[in-house]
Amino acid sequence: MVTADLIVSSGARTAGPRNVPLKEDPLPGLKAVPGVKIVDLYRLIRSNYHGKPILVESFSARDSASVRNLPMAAGNGETALREMGEGKGVIISESFQSKFGKGAGDTVELSTPAGLIAFKVLGVYVDYSSDAGSVLMDRALYKKYWKDELVDAFDLWLGPGADQQAVIQKIKDDYGEQYQLFVSTHRELRDAVVRIMEQSFIVNYAVEIVAVVVAIFSVINTLLASILDRTREVGVLRAIGAMQIQVRKIVVMEAGWMGLLGGFLGLFAGTIMSYHHVVYNTKILTGWTFQFYYPYGVAVLTFFVSVVLCLIAGYWPAKQAASTPIATAIGYE
């Protein structure tokens, strides 16, 4: 949901438990910074719904609806944001829908300082920031019922041709020391998320390496067993004129076919399993919907590597078969 060019917060780079809420005092100054097109005010608080923790998030939808991109699981994002800006209701996250069975057109009752207030659900959006479940509402509606004017972050969208570094420096010079502000770019936040995701897959990469090593030794073992079983056959081939290089080629080609067939079956089974895991398993486990994108480039590379590795693995068994003396091979029992 973070689409702003710059995110300005105090105490921490992202809105959450570690950041320090601010008053709206910097708003006029931020709007006046050259290059800034839109400034939105974001607030996040923790609440409860039916005894379970949820997040209530608010921003000025009326001001930022034109530049926000809200991925929707149900409903139209532009329409939902426009109606939210008009105070007609709230938008819930997909995890909230999964936990509480609410959807577009339903009503949710939230605990506020003014008591239980019913809000119409305008749509369901895709959100990966928390599996607790989130409720989005317009800031005006939030201030009306929660009597809270604090801000966790200022989201800034820059105009065309604006100098991002100059804007950041201007904000730091004017407000950085006074409010202990952090200014993060959209790219920095995105790279941080990608880095965290990559770190979570480090163990998977180690498992993949072990699997490749085991597969290579399995191919070698299979070929050695096959050659041992066909020692007399190899001897007969050598006796009728087959050269050592021809025997080696036969065994290496056999290894190549193993890699070809294994790669094809691996891609086929892996595609089905990955699709099921991404589309169904994660939905059940987290309540989130992930888009399935097939990595064609990685698939082709993996297929090619599997064949090459099997060819390399077949070289030693091939050399072993070709170097066996003809008399010994024919007399093998």
Secondary structure as a PSIPRED ss2 file (coil, helix, strand):
# PSIPRED VFORMAT (PSIPRED V4.0)

   1 M C   1.000  0.000  0.000
   2 V C   1.000  0.000  0.000
   3 T C   1.000  0.000  0.000
   4 A C   1.000  0.000  0.000
   5 D C   1.000  0.000  0.000
   6 L E   0.000  0.000  1.000
   7 I E   0.000  0.000  1.000
   8 V E   0.000  0.000  1.000
   9 S E   0.000  0.000  1.000
  10 S E   0.000  0.000  1.000
  11 G C   1.000  0.000  0.000
  12 A C   1.000  0.000  0.000
  13 R C   1.000  0.000  0.000
  14 T C   1.000  0.000  0.000
  15 A C   1.000  0.000  0.000
  16 G C   1.000  0.000  0.000
  17 P C   1.000  0.000  0.000
  18 R C   1.000  0.000  0.000
  19 N C   1.000  0.000  0.000
  20 V C   1.000  0.000  0.000
  21 P C   1.000  0.000  0.000
  22 L E   0.000  0.000  1.000
  23 K C   1.000  0.000  0.000
  24 E C   1.000  0.000  0.000
  25 D C   1.000  0.000  0.000
  26 P C   1.000  0.000  0.000
  27 L H   0.000  1.000  0.000
  28 P H   0.000  1.000  0.000
  29 G H   0.000  1.000  0.000
  30 L H   0.000  1.000  0.000
  31 K H   0.000  1.000  0.000
  32 A H   0.000  1.000  0.000
  33 V C   1.000  0.000  0.000
  34 P C   1.000  0.000  0.000
  35 G C   1.000  0.000  0.000
  36 V E   0.000  0.000  1.000
  37 K E   0.000  0.000  1.000
  38 I E   0.000  0.000  1.000
  39 V E   0.000  0.000  1.000
  40 D E   0.000  0.000  1.000
  41 L E   0.000  0.000  1.000
  42 Y E   0.000  0.000  1.000
  43 R E   0.000  0.000  1.000
  44 L E   0.000  0.000  1.000
  45 I E   0.000  0.000  1.000
  46 R E   0.000  0.000  1.000
  47 S E   0.000  0.000  1.000
  48 N E   0.000  0.000  1.000
  49 Y E   0.000  0.000  1.000
  50 H C   1.000  0.000  0.000
  51 G C   1.000  0.000  0.000
  52 K E   0.000  0.000  1.000
  53 P E   0.000  0.000  1.000
  54 I E   0.000  0.000  1.000
  55 L E   0.000  0.000  1.000
  56 V E   0.000  0.000  1.000
  57 E E   0.000  0.000  1.000
  58 S E   0.000  0.000  1.000
  59 F E   0.000  0.000  1.000
  60 S C   1.000  0.000  0.000
  61 A H   0.000  1.000  0.000
  62 R H   0.000  1.000  0.000
  63 D H   0.000  1.000  0.000
  64 S H   0.000  1.000  0.000
  65 A C   1.000  0.000  0.000
  66 S C   1.000  0.000  0.000
  67 V C   1.000  0.000  0.000
  68 R C   1.000  0.000  0.000
  69 N C   1.000  0.000  0.000
  70 L C   1.000  0.000  0.000
  71 P C   1.000  0.000  0.000
  72 M E   0.000  0.000  1.000
  73 A E   0.000  0.000  1.000
  74 A E   0.000  0.000  1.000
  75 G C   1.000  0.000  0.000
  76 N C   1.000  0.000  0.000
  77 G H   0.000  1.000  0.000
  78 E H   0.000  1.000  0.000
  79 T H   0.000  1.000  0.000
  80 A H   0.000  1.000  0.000
  81 L H   0.000  1.000  0.000
  82 R H   0.000  1.000  0.000
  83 E H   0.000  1.000  0.000
  84 M H   0.000  1.000  0.000
  85 G H   0.000  1.000  0.000
  86 E C   1.000  0.000  0.000
  87 G C   1.000  0.000  0.000
  88 K C   1.000  0.000  0.000
  89 G C   1.000  0.000  0.000
  90 V E   0.000  0.000  1.000
  91 I E   0.000  0.000  1.000
  92 I E   0.000  0.000  1.000
  93 S E   0.000  0.000  1.000
  94 E H   0.000  1.000  0.000
  95 S H   0.000  1.000  0.000
  96 F H   0.000  1.000  0.000
  97 Q H   0.000  1.000  0.000
  98 S H   0.000  1.000  0.000
  99 K H   0.000  1.000  0.000
 100 F H   0.000  1.000  0.000
 101 G C   1.000  0.000  0.000
 102 K C   1.000  0.000  0.000
 103 G C   1.000  0.000  0.000
 104 A C   1.000  0.000  0.000
 105 G C   1.000  0.000  0.000
 106 D C   1.000  0.000  0.000
 107 T E   0.000  0.000  1.000
 108 V E   0.000  0.000  1.000
 109 E E   0.000  0.000  1.000
 110 L E   0.000  0.000  1.000
 111 S E   0.000  0.000  1.000
 112 T E   0.000  0.000  1.000
 113 P C   1.000  0.000  0.000
 114 A C   1.000  0.000  0.000
 115 G E   0.000  0.000  1.000
 116 L E   0.000  0.000  1.000
 117 I E   0.000  0.000  1.000
 118 A E   0.000  0.000  1.000
 119 F E   0.000  0.000  1.000
 120 K E   0.000  0.000  1.000
 121 V E   0.000  0.000  1.000
 122 L E   0.000  0.000  1.000
 123 G E   0.000  0.000  1.000
 124 V E   0.000  0.000  1.000
 125 Y E   0.000  0.000  1.000
 126 V C   1.000  0.000  0.000
 127 D C   1.000  0.000  0.000
 128 Y C   1.000  0.000  0.000
 129 S C   1.000  0.000  0.000
 130 S C   1.000  0.000  0.000
 131 D C   1.000  0.000  0.000
 132 A C   1.000  0.000  0.000
 133 G C   1.000  0.000  0.000
 134 S E   0.000  0.000  1.000
 135 V E   0.000  0.000  1.000
 136 L E   0.000  0.000  1.000
 137 M E   0.000  0.000  1.000
 138 D E   0.000  0.000  1.000
 139 R H   0.000  1.000  0.000
 140 A H   0.000  1.000  0.000
 141 L H   0.000  1.000  0.000
 142 Y H   0.000  1.000  0.000
 143 K H   0.000  1.000  0.000
 144 K H   0.000  1.000  0.000
 145 Y H   0.000  1.000  0.000
 146 W H   0.000  1.000  0.000
 147 K C   1.000  0.000  0.000
 148 D C   1.000  0.000  0.000
 149 E C   1.000  0.000  0.000
 150 L C   1.000  0.000  0.000
 151 V E   0.000  0.000  1.000
 152 D C   1.000  0.000  0.000
 153 A E   0.000  0.000  1.000
 154 F E   0.000  0.000  1.000
 155 D E   0.000  0.000  1.000
 156 L E   0.000  0.000  1.000
 157 W E   0.000  0.000  1.000
 158 L E   0.000  0.000  1.000
 159 G C   1.000  0.000  0.000
 160 P C   1.000  0.000  0.000
 161 G C   1.000  0.000  0.000
 162 A C   1.000  0.000  0.000
 163 D C   1.000  0.000  0.000
 164 Q H   0.000  1.000  0.000
 165 Q H   0.000  1.000  0.000
 166 A H   0.000  1.000  0.000
 167 V H   0.000  1.000  0.000
 168 I H   0.000  1.000  0.000
 169 Q H   0.000  1.000  0.000
 170 K H   0.000  1.000  0.000
 171 I H   0.000  1.000  0.000
 172 K H   0.000  1.000  0.000
 173 D H   0.000  1.000  0.000
 174 D H   0.000  1.000  0.000
 175 Y H   0.000  1.000  0.000
 176 G H   0.000  1.000  0.000
 177 E H   0.000  1.000  0.000
 178 Q H   0.000  1.000  0.000
 179 Y H   0.000  1.000  0.000
 180 Q C   1.000  0.000  0.000
 181 L E   0.000  0.000  1.000
 182 F E   0.000  0.000  1.000
 183 V E   0.000  0.000  1.000
 184 S E   0.000  0.000  1.000
 185 T E   0.000  0.000  1.000
 186 H H   0.000  1.000  0.000
 187 R H   0.000  1.000  0.000
 188 E H   0.000  1.000  0.000
 189 L H   0.000  1.000  0.000
 190 R H   0.000  1.000  0.000
 191 D H   0.000  1.000  0.000
 192 A H   0.000  1.000  0.000
 193 V H   0.000  1.000  0.000
 194 V H   0.000  1.000  0.000
 195 R H   0.000  1.000  0.000
 196 I H   0.000  1.000  0.000
 197 M H   0.000  1.000  0.000
 198 E H   0.000  1.000  0.000
 199 Q H   0.000  1.000  0.000
 200 S H   0.000  1.000  0.000
 201 F C   1.000  0.000  0.000
 202 I H   0.000  1.000  0.000
 203 V H   0.000  1.000  0.000
 204 N H   0.000  1.000  0.000
 205 Y H   0.000  1.000  0.000
 206 A H   0.000  1.000  0.000
 207 V H   0.000  1.000  0.000
 208 E H   0.000  1.000  0.000
 209 I H   0.000  1.000  0.000
 210 V H   0.000  1.000  0.000
 211 A H   0.000  1.000  0.000
 212 V H   0.000  1.000  0.000
 213 V H   0.000  1.000  0.000
 214 V H   0.000  1.000  0.000
 215 A H   0.000  1.000  0.000
 216 I H   0.000  1.000  0.000
 217 F H   0.000  1.000  0.000
 218 S H   0.000  1.000  0.000
 219 V H   0.000  1.000  0.000
 220 I H   0.000  1.000  0.000
 221 N H   0.000  1.000  0.000
 222 T H   0.000  1.000  0.000
 223 L H   0.000  1.000  0.000
 224 L H   0.000  1.000  0.000
 225 A H   0.000  1.000  0.000
 226 S H   0.000  1.000  0.000
 227 I H   0.000  1.000  0.000
 228 L H   0.000  1.000  0.000
 229 D H   0.000  1.000  0.000
 230 R C   1.000  0.000  0.000
 231 T H   0.000  1.000  0.000
 232 R H   0.000  1.000  0.000
 233 E H   0.000  1.000  0.000
 234 V H   0.000  1.000  0.000
 235 G H   0.000  1.000  0.000
 236 V H   0.000  1.000  0.000
 237 L H   0.000  1.000  0.000
 238 R H   0.000  1.000  0.000
 239 A H   0.000  1.000  0.000
 240 I C   1.000  0.000  0.000
 241 G C   1.000  0.000  0.000
 242 A C   1.000  0.000  0.000
 243 M C   1.000  0.000  0.000
 244 Q H   0.000  1.000  0.000
 245 I H   0.000  1.000  0.000
 246 Q H   0.000  1.000  0.000
 247 V H   0.000  1.000  0.000
 248 R H   0.000  1.000  0.000
 249 K H   0.000  1.000  0.000
 250 I H   0.000  1.000  0.000
 251 V H   0.000  1.000  0.000
 252 V H   0.000  1.000  0.000
 253 M H   0.000  1.000  0.000
 254 E H   0.000  1.000  0.000
 255 A H   0.000  1.000  0.000
 256 G H   0.000  1.000  0.000
 257 W H   0.000  1.000  0.000
 258 M H   0.000  1.000  0.000
 259 G H   0.000  1.000  0.000
 260 L H   0.000  1.000  0.000
 261 L H   0.000  1.000  0.000
 262 G H   0.000  1.000  0.000
 263 G H   0.000  1.000  0.000
 264 F H   0.000  1.000  0.000
 265 L H   0.000  1.000  0.000
 266 G H   0.000  1.000  0.000
 267 L H   0.000  1.000  0.000
 268 F H   0.000  1.000  0.000
 269 A H   0.000  1.000  0.000
 270 G H   0.000  1.000  0.000
 271 T H   0.000  1.000  0.000
 272 I H   0.000  1.000  0.000
 273 M H   0.000  1.000  0.000
 274 S H   0.000  1.000  0.000
 275 Y H   0.000  1.000  0.000
 276 H H   0.000  1.000  0.000
 277 H H   0.000  1.000  0.000
 278 V H   0.000  1.000  0.000
 279 V H   0.000  1.000  0.000
 280 Y H   0.000  1.000  0.000
 281 N H   0.000  1.000  0.000
 282 T H   0.000  1.000  0.000
 283 K H   0.000  1.000  0.000
 284 I H   0.000  1.000  0.000
 285 L H   0.000  1.000  0.000
 286 T H   0.000  1.000  0.000
 287 G C   1.000  0.000  0.000
 288 W C   1.000  0.000  0.000
 289 T C   1.000  0.000  0.000
 290 F C   1.000  0.000  0.000
 291 Q C   1.000  0.000  0.000
 292 F C   1.000  0.000  0.000
 293 Y C   1.000  0.000  0.000
 294 Y C   1.000  0.000  0.000
 295 P C   1.000  0.000  0.000
 296 Y H   0.000  1.000  0.000
 297 G H   0.000  1.000  0.000
 298 V H   0.000  1.000  0.000
 299 A H   0.000  1.000  0.000
 300 V H   0.000  1.000  0.000
 301 L H   0.000  1.000  0.000
 302 T H   0.000  1.000  0.000
 303 F H   0.000  1.000  0.000
 304 F H   0.000  1.000  0.000
 305 V H   0.000  1.000  0.000
 306 S H   0.000  1.000  0.000
 307 V H   0.000  1.000  0.000
 308 V H   0.000  1.000  0.000
 309 L H   0.000  1.000  0.000
 310 C H   0.000  1.000  0.000
 311 L H   0.000  1.000  0.000
 312 I H   0.000  1.000  0.000
 313 A H   0.000  1.000  0.000
 314 G C   1.000  0.000  0.000
 315 Y H   0.000  1.000  0.000
 316 W H   0.000  1.000  0.000
 317 P H   0.000  1.000  0.000
 318 A H   0.000  1.000  0.000
 319 K H   0.000  1.000  0.000
 320 Q H   0.000  1.000  0.000
 321 A H   0.000  1.000  0.000
 322 A H   0.000  1.000  0.000
 323 S C   1.000  0.000  0.000
 324 T C   1.000  0.000  0.000
 325 P C   1.000  0.000  0.000
 326 I H   0.000  1.000  0.000
 327 A H   0.000  1.000  0.000
 328 T H   0.000  1.000  0.000
 329 A H   0.000  1.000  0.000
 330 I H   0.000  1.000  0.000
 331 G C   1.000  0.000  0.000
 332 Y C   1.000  0.000  0.000
 333 E C   1.000  0.000  0.000
